[in-house]
Amino acid sequence: MSESSGSKGQNLKIQNHKDLYVWQLAMDSAMHIYEATKKLPTEEKYSLVDQIRRSSRSVAANIAEAWRKRRYEAAFVAKLSDAEAEACETQTWLEFCKRCGYLPESRTTELDRMYDDILGKLIAMINGAKNWTIIKTKDSK
């Protein structure tokens, strides 16, 4: 199984979810969110900080779950769709950070673009789900 939407142009065999370029991007982006939110006001600790960290981490987690559910196209697509939704949620929390003046606009723009990249790769995987799912036939054992 080759990864067509996110292996930096390389045609590598994907052994597990950690080999997926989109998962690597999601992990890196979540770590960037973690670092950026360390600077947010303490009164946002249990609201904005908690929400954006959870949603950013959930992107990578849902991609990992999708990888393990690729035996069933609908389950695979559903988990990728969850990852897509969490990425959009993260972008919304980033917009709050920008509008509240918690993070510089340049930083929120950079992070937002990272999630746009992830979203593009997730959409490509969803649209090409048949290329990713494991199809068992009568001949396969």
Backbone as a chain_set.jsonl record, in Angstrom:
{"seq": "MSESSGSKGQNLKIQNHKDLYVWQLAMDSAMHIYEATKKLPTEEKYSLVDQIRRSSRSVAANIAEAWRKRRYEAAFVAKLSDAEAEACETQTWLEFCKRCGYLPESRTTELDRMYDDILGKLIAMINGAKNWTIIKTKDSK", "coords": {"N": [[0.848, -1.174, 0.0], [0.79, 2.002, -1.028], [1.319, 5.405, -0.193], [-0.417, 7.9, -1.552], [-1.229, 10.495, -1.095], [0.526, 12.172, 0.463], [3.275, 11.513, 1.063], [5.465, 13.029, 0.704], [6.082, 12.856, -1.985], [7.435, 10.523, -2.206], [7.478, 7.032, -2.866], [6.696, 5.011, -0.747], [6.415, 2.074, 1.283], [3.783, 1.747, 3.462], [3.842, 0.955, 6.74], [2.635, 1.314, 9.227], [0.426, 3.599, 10.973], [2.134, 5.649, 11.757], [3.874, 5.994, 9.682], [2.493, 7.432, 7.846], [2.465, 10.411, 6.115], [0.633, 12.47, 6.512], [-0.225, 11.941, 9.108], [2.141, 12.422, 10.488], [2.42, 15.169, 9.97], [0.155, 16.059, 11.352], [0.81, 15.361, 13.985], [3.124, 16.953, 14.376], [1.975, 19.485, 14.047], [0.178, 19.546, 16.198], [2.001, 19.583, 18.288], [3.156, 22.072, 17.84], [0.943, 23.652, 18.409], [0.658, 23.057, 21.124], [3.032, 24.208, 22.161], [2.627, 26.91, 21.436], [0.356, 27.553, 22.911], [1.22, 27.625, 25.495], [1.783, 30.172, 26.154], [-0.584, 31.481, 26.505], [-3.089, 33.326, 28.406], [-3.596, 32.56, 31.905], [-6.256, 32.448, 32.692], [-7.487, 31.3, 30.554], [-6.851, 28.676, 30.627], [-8.527, 26.419, 31.229], [-10.401, 26.579, 29.294], [-10.102, 27.838, 26.421], [-7.382, 27.013, 25.969], [-7.443, 24.298, 26.747], [-9.392, 23.306, 24.947], [-8.289, 23.801, 22.343], [-5.938, 22.347, 22.441], [-6.925, 19.75, 22.814], [-8.469, 19.365, 20.438], [-6.48, 19.631, 18.474], [-4.786, 17.487, 19.042], [-6.519, 15.42, 18.626], [-6.771, 15.241, 15.884], [-4.502, 13.818, 14.88], [-4.896, 11.465, 16.351], [-7.342, 10.497, 15.343], [-6.617, 10.005, 12.702], [-4.835, 7.9, 13.084], [-6.626, 6.003, 14.123], [-8.282, 5.709, 11.89], [-6.531, 4.472, 10.12], [-6.3, 1.923, 11.261], [-8.846, 1.029, 10.833], [-9.206, 0.503, 8.185], [-10.123, -1.728, 6.91], [-12.751, -1.554, 6.407], [-14.418, 0.47, 4.341], [-16.349, 2.504, 4.927], [-16.001, 2.929, 7.701], [-13.343, 3.728, 7.754], [-13.453, 6.122, 6.237], [-15.192, 7.539, 7.901], [-13.644, 7.97, 10.243], [-11.55, 9.489, 9.161], [-13.046, 11.657, 8.396], [-13.79, 12.579, 10.904], [-11.258, 13.392, 11.778], [-10.835, 15.448, 9.97], [-12.868, 17.226, 10.771], [-11.956, 17.855, 13.351], [-9.586, 19.155, 12.723], [-10.578, 21.442, 11.479], [-11.938, 22.507, 13.666], [-9.757, 23.113, 15.288], [-8.617, 25.143, 13.743], [-10.589, 27.062, 14.107], [-10.374, 27.637, 16.861], [-7.829, 28.724, 16.761], [-8.391, 31.062, 15.403], [-9.855, 32.39, 17.367], [-7.756, 32.775, 19.186], [-6.205, 34.583, 17.742], [-8.008, 36.77, 17.388], [-8.481, 37.509, 20.007], [-6.081, 38.48, 20.643], [-4.114, 36.906, 21.718], [-2.135, 35.439, 20.456], [0.356, 36.257, 18.034], [-0.629, 37.497, 14.824], [0.886, 36.548, 12.685], [1.814, 34.106, 13.644], [-0.577, 32.658, 14.104], [-1.5, 32.553, 11.498], [0.483, 31.009, 10.278], [0.131, 28.55, 11.661], [-2.523, 28.021, 10.95], [-2.235, 27.585, 8.217], [-0.779, 25.226, 8.269], [-2.74, 23.469, 9.137], [-4.496, 23.722, 6.986], [-3.014, 22.378, 5.034], [-2.994, 19.788, 6.113], [-5.767, 19.298, 6.047], [-6.22, 19.272, 3.264], [-4.837, 16.949, 2.529], [-6.248, 15.024, 3.995], [-8.787, 15.208, 2.788], [-8.123, 14.353, 0.218], [-7.455, 11.704, 0.81], [-9.929, 10.767, 1.716], [-11.476, 11.089, -0.606], [-10.177, 9.252, -2.208], [-10.61, 6.814, -0.981], [-11.016, 4.102, -1.623], [-8.567, 3.323, -2.587], [-7.09, 3.072, -0.346], [-8.271, 1.328, 1.45], [-8.442, -2.009, 2.77], [-9.161, -4.679, 0.87], [-10.83, -7.636, 0.975], [-10.944, -10.658, -0.764], [-12.494, -13.642, -2.096], [-10.379, -15.22, -2.82], [-8.267, -14.371, -1.242], [-6.499, -15.113, 1.737]], "CA": [[0.0, 0.0, 0.0], [1.554, 3.241, -1.145], [0.577, 6.595, 0.21], [-0.381, 8.845, -2.661], [-1.538, 11.868, -0.682], [1.237, 12.679, 1.607], [4.55, 10.911, 1.421], [6.484, 13.939, 0.16], [6.451, 12.417, -3.318], [8.124, 9.24, -2.158], [6.604, 5.882, -2.995], [7.152, 4.141, 0.331], [5.461, 1.142, 1.855], [3.273, 2.208, 4.75], [3.759, -0.169, 7.669], [1.648, 1.657, 10.251], [-0.041, 4.985, 10.883], [3.243, 6.583, 11.968], [4.519, 6.199, 8.388], [1.668, 8.337, 7.045], [2.947, 11.792, 6.166], [-0.426, 13.308, 7.087], [-0.191, 11.733, 10.566], [3.331, 13.142, 10.961], [2.064, 16.594, 9.959], [-0.808, 16.294, 12.433], [1.559, 15.322, 15.247], [3.957, 18.164, 14.437], [1.092, 20.639, 14.234], [-0.319, 19.499, 17.579], [3.096, 20.023, 19.157], [3.253, 23.526, 17.664], [-0.183, 24.219, 19.171], [1.016, 22.92, 22.538], [4.031, 25.235, 22.486], [2.035, 28.246, 21.292], [-0.65, 27.81, 23.952], [1.873, 27.834, 26.79], [1.854, 31.617, 26.363], [-1.915, 32.051, 26.679], [-3.389, 33.715, 29.79], [-4.014, 31.467, 32.79], [-7.722, 32.346, 32.754], [-7.927, 30.499, 29.409], [-6.309, 27.324, 30.787], [-9.551, 25.368, 31.205], [-11.347, 26.8, 28.204], [-9.467, 27.902, 25.105], [-6.168, 26.177, 25.919], [-7.868, 22.901, 26.79], [-10.11, 22.961, 23.717], [-7.422, 23.77, 21.157], [-5.011, 21.218, 22.583], [-7.68, 18.513, 22.573], [-8.823, 19.215, 19.022], [-5.264, 19.425, 17.674], [-4.319, 16.115, 19.283], [-7.511, 14.503, 18.083], [-6.535, 15.068, 14.442], [-3.568, 12.691, 14.731], [-5.51, 10.263, 16.92], [-8.346, 9.995, 14.406], [-5.902, 9.449, 11.543], [-4.346, 6.586, 13.527], [-7.786, 5.107, 14.19], [-8.709, 5.438, 10.511], [-5.593, 3.503, 9.554], [-6.631, 0.593, 11.785], [-10.202, 0.67, 10.4], [-9.262, 0.539, 6.735], [-10.776, -2.928, 6.378], [-14.119, -1.167, 6.076], [-14.325, 1.806, 3.748], [-17.188, 3.477, 5.64], [-15.364, 3.232, 8.99], [-12.131, 4.474, 7.409], [-13.871, 7.474, 5.852], [-15.777, 8.198, 9.078], [-12.561, 8.443, 11.125], [-10.881, 10.59, 8.468], [-13.972, 12.786, 8.488], [-13.62, 13.092, 12.273], [-9.978, 14.117, 11.793], [-11.082, 16.681, 9.216], [-13.655, 18.115, 11.633], [-11.093, 18.318, 14.445], [-8.652, 20.128, 12.146], [-11.342, 22.693, 11.319], [-12.161, 23.041, 15.009], [-8.487, 23.71, 15.703], [-8.505, 26.422, 13.043], [-11.518, 28.005, 14.739], [-9.749, 28.073, 18.12], [-6.727, 29.615, 16.376], [-8.994, 32.361, 15.082], [-10.12, 33.025, 18.667], [-6.456, 33.226, 19.712], [-5.811, 35.779, 16.992], [-8.927, 37.881, 17.655], [-8.309, 37.929, 21.405], [-4.747, 39.046, 20.769], [-3.273, 36.01, 22.511], [-1.006, 35.025, 19.618], [0.544, 37.162, 16.9], [-1.306, 37.078, 13.599], [1.82, 35.765, 11.868], [1.859, 32.741, 14.2], [-1.85, 31.981, 13.84], [-1.546, 32.31, 10.052], [1.371, 29.863, 10.036], [-0.534, 27.351, 12.172], [-3.706, 27.812, 10.125], [-1.768, 26.997, 6.946], [-0.415, 23.833, 8.543], [-3.986, 22.701, 9.162], [-4.994, 23.672, 5.606], [-2.264, 21.307, 4.382], [-3.538, 18.533, 6.646], [-7.122, 19.144, 5.511], [-6.113, 18.871, 1.865], [-4.416, 15.549, 2.473], [-7.368, 14.214, 4.485], [-9.816, 15.194, 1.748], [-7.623, 13.475, -0.847], [-7.58, 10.32, 1.281], [-11.359, 10.443, 1.729], [-11.909, 10.949, -2.002], [-9.551, 8.054, -2.764], [-10.683, 5.795, 0.079], [-10.892, 2.744, -2.179], [-7.137, 3.04, -2.751], [-6.497, 2.922, 0.981], [-8.892, 0.27, 2.238], [-8.029, -3.39, 2.544], [-10.292, -5.397, 0.296], [-10.645, -9.084, 1.023], [-11.692, -11.401, -1.771], [-12.581, -15.071, -1.805], [-9.065, -15.813, -3.059], [-7.285, -13.991, -0.211], [-6.636, -15.925, 2.955]], "C": [[0.888, 1.229, 0.0], [0.689, 4.401, -0.709], [0.692, 7.623, -0.893], [-0.592, 10.278, -2.212], [-0.758, 12.263, 0.549], [2.475, 11.927, 1.992], [5.694, 11.729, 0.856], [6.976, 13.455, -1.2], [7.164, 11.083, -3.355], [7.095, 8.124, -2.276], [7.071, 4.832, -1.993], [6.034, 3.223, 0.794], [5.067, 1.653, 3.236], [3.094, 0.986, 5.65], [2.722, 0.068, 8.764], [1.326, 3.147, 10.138], [1.084, 6.005, 11.05], [4.013, 6.867, 10.683], [3.732, 7.157, 7.49], [2.157, 9.77, 7.216], [1.9, 12.708, 6.803], [-0.481, 13.147, 8.609], [0.996, 12.487, 11.16], [3.076, 14.645, 11.006], [1.126, 16.93, 11.115], [-0.115, 16.282, 13.794], [2.401, 16.58, 15.418], [3.107, 19.4, 14.709], [0.549, 20.692, 15.654], [0.763, 19.949, 18.556], [3.327, 21.531, 19.037], [2.142, 24.232, 18.44], [0.14, 24.18, 20.659], [1.984, 24.022, 22.955], [3.425, 26.637, 22.45], [1.08, 28.566, 22.439], [-0.051, 27.928, 25.347], [1.866, 29.314, 27.163], [0.481, 32.256, 26.595], [-2.186, 32.373, 28.15], [-3.905, 32.537, 30.62], [-5.529, 31.344, 32.865], [-8.298, 31.548, 31.58], [-7.512, 29.029, 29.529], [-7.37, 26.236, 30.626], [-10.606, 25.593, 30.128], [-10.61, 26.739, 26.869], [-8.252, 26.983, 24.991], [-6.546, 24.698, 25.866], [-8.515, 22.478, 25.47], [-9.179, 22.836, 22.512], [-6.399, 22.635, 21.246], [-5.717, 19.903, 22.302], [-7.977, 18.314, 21.088], [-7.585, 18.957, 18.166], [-4.73, 18.004, 17.837], [-5.246, 15.088, 18.653], [-7.342, 14.279, 16.58], [-5.643, 13.845, 14.22], [-4.182, 11.388, 15.241], [-6.539, 9.665, 15.965], [-7.719, 9.432, 13.138], [-5.383, 8.052, 11.889], [-5.492, 5.579, 13.585], [-8.269, 4.741, 12.79], [-7.824, 4.37, 9.879], [-5.938, 2.087, 10.004], [-8.017, 0.13, 11.339], [-10.318, 0.588, 8.88], [-9.772, -0.748, 6.099], [-12.174, -2.602, 5.862], [-14.109, 0.283, 5.597], [-15.13, 2.846, 4.527], [-16.565, 3.882, 6.976], [-14.1, 4.062, 8.777], [-12.471, 5.927, 7.098], [-14.435, 8.226, 7.053], [-14.689, 8.745, 10.003], [-11.769, 9.571, 10.469], [-11.743, 11.845, 8.498], [-13.914, 13.414, 9.879], [-12.328, 13.896, 12.382], [-10.118, 15.454, 11.079], [-11.841, 17.694, 10.079], [-12.808, 18.682, 12.768], [-10.071, 19.341, 13.945], [-9.342, 21.479, 11.953], [-11.649, 23.327, 12.667], [-10.896, 23.731, 15.519], [-8.291, 25.063, 15.026], [-9.427, 27.481, 13.649], [-10.953, 28.524, 16.052], [-8.564, 28.991, 17.839], [-7.245, 31.014, 16.051], [-9.355, 33.117, 16.364], [-8.824, 33.567, 19.27], [-6.006, 34.513, 19.037], [-6.685, 36.967, 17.385], [-8.836, 38.392, 19.09], [-6.934, 38.551, 21.641], [-3.794, 38.195, 21.587], [-2.025, 35.567, 21.761], [-0.867, 36.016, 18.476], [-0.138, 36.61, 15.646], [-0.396, 36.229, 12.716], [1.872, 34.311, 12.336], [0.562, 31.993, 13.908], [-1.999, 31.674, 12.353], [-0.697, 31.097, 9.693], [0.701, 28.557, 10.47], [-1.766, 27.009, 11.337], [-3.327, 27.157, 8.8], [-1.356, 25.543, 7.129], [-1.669, 22.958, 8.527], [-4.661, 22.672, 7.796], [-4.315, 22.549, 4.836], [-2.792, 19.94, 4.822], [-4.92, 18.273, 6.059], [-7.096, 18.698, 4.053], [-5.746, 17.404, 1.714], [-5.532, 14.618, 2.956], [-8.463, 14.102, 3.431], [-9.39, 14.294, 0.59], [-7.745, 12.009, -0.442], [-9.038, 9.88, 1.29], [-11.848, 10.198, 0.303], [-11.325, 9.71, -2.672], [-9.582, 6.884, -1.799], [-10.508, 4.373, -0.443], [-9.428, 2.347, -2.376], [-6.449, 2.75, -1.421], [-7.037, 1.724, 1.751], [-8.379, -1.098, 1.817], [-9.255, -4.146, 2.061], [-9.976, -6.882, 0.312], [-11.527, -9.723, -0.038], [-11.744, -12.856, -1.355], [-11.215, -15.744, -1.918], [-8.046, -15.464, -1.982], [-7.55, -14.766, 1.06], [-6.155, -15.165, 4.14]], "O": [[1.651, 1.455, 0.939], [-0.534, 4.367, -0.847], [1.772, 8.157, -1.144], [-0.162, 11.2, -2.905], [-1.337, 12.648, 1.565], [2.706, 11.72, 3.184], [6.764, 11.196, 0.562], [8.15, 13.621, -1.533], [7.465, 10.569, -4.433], [5.959, 8.273, -1.826], [7.759, 3.879, -2.356], [4.855, 3.563, 0.703], [5.923, 1.952, 4.068], [2.295, 0.097, 5.356], [2.019, -0.854, 9.177], [1.891, 3.856, 9.306], [0.988, 7.116, 10.529], [4.725, 7.867, 10.596], [4.257, 7.637, 6.485], [2.249, 10.274, 8.336], [2.248, 13.621, 7.551], [-0.755, 14.112, 9.321], [0.873, 13.116, 12.211], [3.465, 15.318, 11.96], [1.282, 17.958, 11.773], [-0.422, 17.105, 14.656], [2.392, 17.2, 16.481], [3.482, 20.257, 15.509], [0.469, 21.767, 16.248], [0.467, 20.622, 19.544], [3.656, 22.189, 20.023], [2.367, 25.277, 19.05], [-0.08, 25.159, 21.372], [1.783, 24.687, 23.971], [3.684, 27.452, 23.336], [1.001, 29.71, 22.887], [-0.755, 28.296, 26.287], [1.934, 29.667, 28.341], [0.4, 33.457, 26.855], [-1.587, 31.769, 29.039], [-4.565, 31.636, 30.101], [-6.044, 30.247, 33.081], [-9.467, 31.164, 31.608], [-7.791, 28.23, 28.635], [-7.127, 25.234, 29.952], [-11.598, 24.866, 30.067], [-10.516, 25.671, 26.263], [-8.119, 26.253, 24.009], [-6.03, 23.945, 25.04], [-8.212, 21.408, 24.942], [-9.271, 21.875, 21.749], [-6.042, 22.035, 20.232], [-5.167, 19.035, 21.624], [-7.763, 17.23, 20.545], [-7.633, 18.152, 17.236], [-4.273, 17.394, 16.871], [-4.811, 14.027, 18.206], [-7.734, 13.232, 16.064], [-5.994, 12.945, 13.458], [-4.007, 10.334, 14.63], [-6.595, 8.446, 15.801], [-8.243, 8.479, 12.56], [-5.482, 7.131, 11.078], [-5.345, 4.438, 13.147], [-8.625, 3.591, 12.536], [-8.311, 3.476, 9.188], [-5.874, 1.152, 9.206], [-8.331, -1.054, 11.458], [-11.428, 0.603, 8.347], [-9.844, -0.845, 4.874], [-12.707, -3.291, 4.991], [-13.824, 1.201, 6.365], [-14.645, 3.952, 4.761], [-16.598, 5.058, 7.341], [-13.825, 4.991, 9.537], [-11.852, 6.848, 7.631], [-14.184, 9.421, 7.208], [-14.805, 9.869, 10.493], [-11.358, 10.512, 11.149], [-11.231, 12.959, 8.612], [-13.98, 14.636, 10.016], [-12.304, 14.958, 13.005], [-9.586, 16.468, 11.53], [-11.494, 18.874, 10.111], [-12.931, 19.86, 13.106], [-9.73, 20.282, 14.661], [-8.76, 22.527, 12.23], [-11.622, 24.55, 12.799], [-10.965, 24.808, 16.11], [-7.849, 26.021, 15.661], [-9.077, 28.661, 13.696], [-11.04, 29.719, 16.333], [-8.317, 29.933, 18.593], [-6.613, 32.017, 16.383], [-9.184, 34.334, 16.442], [-8.795, 34.678, 19.799], [-5.489, 35.42, 19.689], [-6.172, 38.047, 17.68], [-9.085, 39.569, 19.353], [-6.662, 39.084, 22.717], [-2.787, 38.69, 22.092], [-0.977, 35.346, 22.368], [-1.864, 36.558, 17.999], [-0.208, 35.397, 15.447], [-0.861, 35.292, 12.068], [1.963, 33.394, 11.52], [0.593, 30.829, 13.509], [-2.565, 30.643, 11.988], [-1.112, 30.257, 8.895], [0.707, 27.575, 9.727], [-2.02, 25.839, 11.051], [-4.032, 26.268, 8.321], [-1.563, 24.72, 6.236], [-1.665, 21.855, 7.979], [-5.336, 21.695, 7.471], [-4.966, 21.842, 4.067], [-3.007, 19.051, 3.998], [-5.214, 17.16, 5.623], [-7.877, 17.832, 3.658], [-6.293, 16.705, 0.861], [-5.735, 13.545, 2.387], [-9.005, 13.02, 3.208], [-10.209, 13.556, 0.044], [-8.102, 11.166, -1.265], [-9.35, 8.75, 0.915], [-12.548, 9.221, 0.037], [-11.92, 9.175, -3.607], [-8.675, 6.051, -1.8], [-9.912, 3.534, 0.232], [-9.095, 1.163, -2.336], [-5.333, 2.231, -1.398], [-6.347, 1.168, 2.605], [-7.948, -1.312, 0.684], [-10.262, -4.236, 2.764], [-8.983, -7.328, -0.263], [-12.698, -9.375, -0.19], [-11.112, -13.256, -0.377], [-10.926, -16.709, -1.211], [-7.058, -16.18, -1.818], [-8.699, -15.038, 1.409], [-6.19, -15.679, 5.258]]}, "num_chains": 1, "name": "protein.A"}
